[in-house]
């Protein structure tokens, strides 16, 4: 655009007649300024394109590496799930056959097993999901401890996992799945480098870096940090190898199928969190990977309070339950009936509308699944709100593919995640009904 002004300026100068020395000099200065502006704009555009390209490639790199790690975990996850299912089936058979002497205890074992399965699913989904990261406070040691079963599936049977976990309340700020990604990658590298019958150590603790400390000499600023460390007794690395380990696609295990993406992903996550990586290794002397995360606000993490059972009066409160899974809607209906609600179960959106018409659209709340055959829960909600906008609607979901996408997923504050606690669901339903009733009176 600016360059197009140059011939126009030249034409204007020709029309004005012969140029004097001063006029010619001024024209030359104008041309030089215009050229400089053009070059500056082009340079900025090239920089912006390079930055955008690099960010895009880095995001693709991270996602590719996450999928690779999920694939490597598949066998271990299947093993864990089969164990969980075997436990659920066993306790259910004890209840069915009347062999169980402690019915409540058997039921608690089944509930505990489902919670274990839900935790595995949640971690896999957050680990593999491709989305913009949202930072949140994470208490380091409990988060690492929750990954112990998954890490045990990664290492070979003759390798010992040793844990040095300090419950010192260290809190870091990371997006969902990032801590898991860092620890899994470090554990996989330690496993691949370790000889038979060796030990891999995972440690967490707070550390204080002083001007005199070794960590400060290695580039870590002074202050308090949260340390995540993985040590192995493997072949170690020389200085030349250490200088390249965080470069994308660099690998020393081509024969083992290495892609060179693991440590570059770790480096990207740690760098984006404001942390540091310190590597200690030597040939035939093992390797220690120390990740130092900045401490986050410890007041931001609160232990969730146990929910109180809802105090529901004897008046009938109609709640429409819509889910294509019969066991889910049956369990919900039975419990809500038990605590004083009047449950109206429906298998799909069509049946739900039929029930609403039969009830003359006089229900207290609608609880619907998001994914169902035919019309989805969101489509059902849209139809219900068009005809009865004051009725509160809650959603149930096991997984949202695109969190935050307008029109594709329900608001998080209106979503109950499966599997859920029936007491918590009933308490939330009661609260929403009371809020809606108060708004109606106003």
C-alpha positions in Angstrom: 0.0 0.0 0.0 2.7 2.4 1.0 4.9 1.4 -2.0 2.0 2.4 -4.4 2.4 6.0 -3.2 5.9 6.3 -4.7 5.0 6.4 -8.4 2.1 8.7 -7.6 4.5 11.1 -5.9 6.9 10.9 -8.8 4.1 11.6 -11.3 3.1 14.6 -9.2 6.6 15.9 -9.2 6.9 15.6 -13.0 3.7 17.6 -13.4 5.1 20.3 -11.2 8.0 20.9 -13.6 11.7 20.7 -13.2 13.0 19.9 -9.8 15.3 22.2 -7.9 18.0 20.7 -5.8 16.0 21.3 -2.6 12.8 19.8 -4.1 14.7 16.8 -5.4 16.2 16.2 -2.0 12.9 16.4 -0.3 11.4 13.9 -2.8 14.2 11.5 -2.2 13.7 11.8 1.6 10.0 11.0 1.1 10.8 7.9 -1.0 13.3 6.7 1.6 10.8 7.1 4.5 8.1 5.3 2.5 10.5 2.4 1.7 11.5 2.2 5.4 7.9 2.0 6.4 7.1 -0.7 3.8 10.1 -2.8 5.0 9.1 -2.3 8.6 5.5 -3.5 7.9 6.7 -6.5 5.9 9.2 -7.4 8.6 6.4 -7.2 11.3 4.1 -9.4 9.1 6.9 -12.0 8.6 7.5 -12.0 12.4 3.8 -12.4 13.2 3.6 -15.3 10.7 6.6 -17.0 12.1 5.4 -16.7 15.7 1.9 -18.0 14.7 3.5 -20.9 12.8 5.8 -21.8 15.7 2.9 -21.7 18.2 0.8 -23.9 15.9 3.5 -26.4 15.4 4.2 -26.5 19.1 0.6 -27.2 19.9 0.5 -29.9 17.3 3.6 -31.4 18.7 2.3 -31.5 22.3 -1.0 -33.1 21.1 0.8 -35.7 19.0 3.0 -36.6 22.0 0.0 -36.9 24.3 -1.8 -39.3 21.9 1.4 -41.3 21.7 1.6 -41.6 25.5 -2.1 -42.5 25.7 -1.5 -45.3 23.3 1.3 -46.7 25.4 -0.9 -46.6 28.4 -3.8 -48.5 26.8 -2.6 -51.9 27.9 -2.2 -50.8 31.5 -5.6 -49.0 31.5 -7.3 -52.2 30.2 -5.7 -54.1 33.0 -6.9 -51.7 35.6 -10.4 -51.6 34.2 -10.6 -55.4 34.1 -9.6 -55.5 37.7 -12.2 -52.9 38.7 -15.0 -54.7 36.7 -14.0 -58.1 38.3 -14.4 -56.5 41.7 -17.8 -54.9 40.9 -19.0 -58.2 39.5 -17.8 -60.2 42.4 -19.5 -58.0 45.0 -22.7 -57.8 42.9 -22.8 -61.6 42.8 -22.4 -61.8 46.6 -25.4 -59.5 46.9 -27.5 -61.3 44.3 -26.9 -64.8 45.8 -27.5 -63.7 49.4 -24.0 -64.9 50.4 -23.0 -61.4 51.6 -23.4 -60.9 55.4 -22.7 -57.2 55.3 -24.9 -55.7 52.5 -23.9 -52.1 53.2 -20.2 -53.1 53.1 -20.6 -54.9 49.8 -22.4 -51.8 48.3 -19.6 -49.5 49.6 -17.0 -51.7 47.8 -19.0 -51.4 44.5 -19.2 -47.7 44.9 -15.5 -47.4 45.7 -14.7 -49.4 42.5 -16.8 -47.1 40.4 -15.0 -44.1 41.8 -11.7 -45.6 40.9 -12.9 -46.2 37.3 -14.2 -42.6 37.1 -10.8 -41.2 38.2 -9.0 -43.2 35.5 -11.4 -41.9 32.8 -11.2 -38.3 34.0 -7.4 -38.4 33.9 -7.3 -39.9 30.4 -9.8 -37.3 29.1 -8.0 -34.3 30.5 -4.6 -35.8 29.4 -5.6 -36.3 25.8 -8.0 -33.4 25.3 -6.9 -30.7 22.8 -8.0 -27.3 24.1 -6.7 -24.0 25.4 -5.1 -24.6 28.8 -6.9 -23.1 31.8 -4.5 -22.8 34.8 -5.8 -23.9 38.2 -4.1 -24.6 41.6 -2.9 -28.2 42.0 -1.6 -29.6 45.2 1.6 -31.4 44.0 2.0 -34.4 46.3 -1.7 -35.6 46.3 -1.8 -35.3 42.5 1.3 -37.4 42.1 0.1 -39.9 44.6 -3.1 -40.4 42.7 -1.1 -41.4 39.6 0.7 -44.3 41.4 -1.5 -47.0 39.9 -1.1 -45.7 36.4 2.7 -45.4 36.8 2.9 -49.0 38.1 1.4 -50.1 34.8 4.1 -48.3 32.9 7.2 -49.9 34.4 8.2 -53.5 33.8 7.6 -56.1 36.5 11.2 -56.3 37.7 11.6 -52.5 38.1 10.9 -51.1 41.6 9.0 -47.8 42.0 10.2 -45.9 45.1 8.2 -43.0 46.4 9.6 -40.0 48.4 6.4 -37.9 48.6 6.3 -35.1 51.2 2.9 -33.8 52.3 4.1 -30.3 52.8 1.1 -28.5 51.1 3.1 -27.3 48.0 0.6 -26.0 45.4 1.5 -25.2 41.8 -0.5 -23.6 39.0 -1.0 -25.9 36.0 -3.7 -26.8 33.4 -5.6 -30.0 33.6 -3.5 -32.9 32.5 -0.2 -31.0 32.4 1.2 -32.5 35.6 0.2 -36.0 34.5 1.9 -35.3 31.1 5.2 -34.2 32.7 5.4 -37.1 35.2 4.4 -39.8 32.6 7.0 -38.6 30.1 9.7 -38.5 32.8 8.7 -42.0 34.0 8.7 -43.4 30.5 12.2 -42.1 29.8 13.4 -43.4 33.1 11.8 -46.8 32.4 13.4 -47.0 28.9 16.8 -46.1 30.3 16.7 -48.5 33.3 18.4 -51.9 33.4 16.7 -55.0 34.7 16.0 -55.2 38.4 16.6 -51.4 39.0 14.8 -48.7 40.9 13.0 -45.6 39.7 12.4 -42.9 42.4 9.7 -40.3 42.3 10.0 -37.5 44.8 8.1 -34.3 45.7 8.9 -31.6 48.2 9.3 -27.9 48.8 12.8 -26.5 48.2 14.3 -23.2 49.2 16.9 -21.8 46.7 19.5 -19.5 48.3 22.3 -17.6 46.6 24.7 -20.1 47.8 22.8 -23.2 46.7 23.7 -25.5 43.8 20.3 -25.0 42.2 20.9 -21.2 42.1 24.3 -21.9 40.4 22.4 -24.0 37.8 20.1 -21.0 36.9 17.2 -21.3 39.3 16.3 -18.0 40.9 16.3 -17.7 44.7 13.0 -18.3 46.6 10.7 -21.2 47.4 9.8 -23.8 44.8 7.8 -27.1 44.4 10.1 -29.9 43.3 9.1 -32.9 41.3 12.0 -35.3 40.7 12.4 -38.6 38.9 15.6 -40.5 39.3 16.7 -43.7 37.6 19.7 -46.1 37.7 20.1 -46.3 33.9 22.9 -45.7 31.4 23.0 -42.0 31.9 24.0 -39.3 29.4 27.1 -37.5 28.4 27.2 -33.7 28.1 26.6 -33.7 24.3 23.4 -35.7 24.7 22.2 -33.6 27.6 22.5 -30.5 25.4 20.0 -31.9 22.9 17.4 -33.8 25.0 14.8 -31.1 25.0 15.0 -30.5 21.2 11.9 -31.8 19.3 12.4 -35.2 17.6 15.8 -35.8 19.2 15.9 -39.3 20.5 18.5 -41.9 21.5 16.2 -44.9 21.2 15.3 -45.2 17.6 15.2 -49.0 17.8 12.7 -48.8 20.7 10.3 -46.5 18.7 11.2 -43.2 20.3 9.8 -40.1 18.7 11.8 -37.5 20.6 8.6 -35.7 21.6 8.5 -36.5 25.3 11.1 -34.2 26.9 10.4 -31.4 24.4 6.8 -31.4 25.7 7.9 -31.4 29.3 10.2 -28.5 28.6 7.3 -26.5 27.0 4.9 -27.1 29.9 7.6 -26.3 32.5 8.6 -23.1 30.7 5.1 -21.9 30.2 4.5 -22.3 34.0 7.5 -20.3 34.8 9.4 -23.3 36.1 12.9 -24.7 35.5 14.4 -28.1 34.7 17.7 -29.3 36.2 19.3 -32.4 34.8 22.0 -34.4 36.6 23.5 -37.3 34.6 26.7 -39.0 33.6 27.5 -42.1 31.6 26.7 -45.3 33.5 25.6 -43.2 36.5 21.9 -42.8 36.0 19.9 -39.6 35.5 18.0 -37.3 37.8 15.4 -34.9 36.3 14.4 -32.2 38.7 11.4 -30.0 37.8 10.9 -26.8 39.9 7.5 -25.2 39.7 6.7 -21.8 41.2 4.5 -22.0 44.2 0.9 -20.9 43.8 -1.4 -19.4 46.3 -2.1 -22.1 48.9 -5.4 -20.4 49.8 -6.8 -21.2 46.4 -7.1 -24.9 47.2 -10.0 -26.0 49.4 -11.0 -29.5 50.4 -14.5 -30.1 49.2 -17.1 -30.4 52.0 -19.2 -33.5 52.3 -22.7 -32.8 51.0 -25.6 -32.9 53.5 -28.6 -35.0 52.5 -31.3 -32.7 51.2 -34.2 -31.9 53.6 -37.2 -32.2 51.4 -40.7 -31.7 52.6 -43.6 -34.0 51.9 -45.0 -32.0 49.0 -44.6 -33.7 45.6 -41.9 -32.1 43.5 -42.0 -33.3 39.9 -38.6 -33.8 38.3 -38.3 -35.0 34.7 -35.3 -37.3 34.3 -34.2 -37.9 30.7 -31.5 -40.5 29.9 -31.3 -43.3 27.3 -29.4 -45.5 29.9 -32.0 -47.4 31.9 -29.8 -48.1 34.9 -29.0 -44.4 35.3 -32.5 -43.0 35.1 -33.8 -45.9 37.3 -31.3 -45.2 40.0 -32.0 -41.5 39.9 -35.8 -42.0 39.9 -35.7 -44.4 42.9 -33.5 -42.1 45.0 -35.4 -38.9 44.2 -38.7 -40.7 45.0 -37.2 -41.9 48.2 -36.2 -38.3 49.4 -39.5 -36.8 48.6 -39.4 -35.7 44.9 -41.8 -37.1 42.2 -39.5 -38.6 39.6 -40.7 -38.7 35.9 -38.3 -40.9 33.9 -38.0 -40.7 30.1 -35.8 -42.6 27.8 -35.4 -39.9 25.1 -36.4 -36.4 24.1 -39.6 -37.5 22.4 -40.9 -39.3 25.6 -39.8 -36.3 27.6 -42.0 -33.9 25.6 -44.9 -36.4 25.9 -44.5 -36.4 29.7 -44.3 -32.6 29.8 -47.5 -32.4 27.9 -49.2 -34.9 30.1 -48.1 -32.9 33.2 -49.3 -29.7 31.5 -45.7 -28.4 31.6 -45.9 -28.1 35.4 -42.7 -29.7 36.5 -40.2 -28.3 39.0 -37.0 -29.2 37.2 -35.7 -31.1 34.2 -32.5 -33.3 34.4 -31.4 -34.5 31.0 -28.5 -36.3 29.5 -26.5 -34.4 26.9 -25.8 -37.2 24.4 -28.8 -39.3 23.4 -30.1 -41.0 20.3 -32.2 -38.7 18.2 -32.4 -35.3 19.7 -29.7 -34.3 22.1 -30.2 -32.9 25.6 -29.3 -29.5 24.3 -31.9 -29.7 21.6 -34.5 -30.9 24.1 -33.6 -28.0 26.4 -34.1 -25.5 23.6 -37.6 -26.8 22.9 -38.6 -26.9 26.6 -37.4 -23.3 27.2 -39.3 -22.1 24.2 -42.5 -23.4 25.8 -41.7 -23.1 29.5 -38.8 -20.7 30.0 -39.0 -20.6 33.8 -38.3 -24.3 34.4 -34.7 -24.9 35.5 -32.7 -27.4 33.5 -29.7 -29.4 34.6 -27.6 -31.6 32.3 -25.7 -34.9 32.8 -22.6 -35.7 30.8 -19.8 -38.2 30.8 -17.6 -36.2 28.5 -17.8 -32.9 26.6 -15.8 -33.0 23.3 -15.4 -29.2 23.0 -15.6 -27.5 26.4 -16.8 -23.9 26.1 -18.1 -24.1 22.6 -21.3 -22.0 22.5 -24.3 -24.0 21.5 -22.5 -27.4 21.6 -22.1 -28.0 25.3 -24.1 -26.9 28.3 -22.8 -24.3 30.8 -20.4 -25.9 33.3 -22.4 -24.6 36.2 -25.5 -26.5 34.9 -23.7 -29.8 34.3 -23.5 -32.8 36.5 -20.6 -35.1 35.5 -21.0 -38.9 35.4 -20.6 -40.9 37.5 -22.2 -38.8 40.2 -23.2 -39.0 43.9 -27.0 -39.3 44.3 -26.9 -37.2 47.5 -25.1 -34.4 45.7 -27.5 -34.5 42.7 -30.6 -34.4 45.0 -29.1 -31.5 46.9 -28.4 -29.5 43.7 -31.9 -30.2 42.4 -33.4 -29.0 45.6 -31.3 -25.8 45.5 -32.2 -25.0 41.9 -35.9 -25.6 42.6 -35.7 -23.2 45.5 -33.9 -20.5 43.5 -36.5 -20.8 40.7 -39.3 -20.6 43.2 -37.8 -17.5 44.8 -37.3 -15.8 41.4 -40.9 -16.6 40.5 -42.2 -14.9 43.7 -40.1 -11.8 43.0 
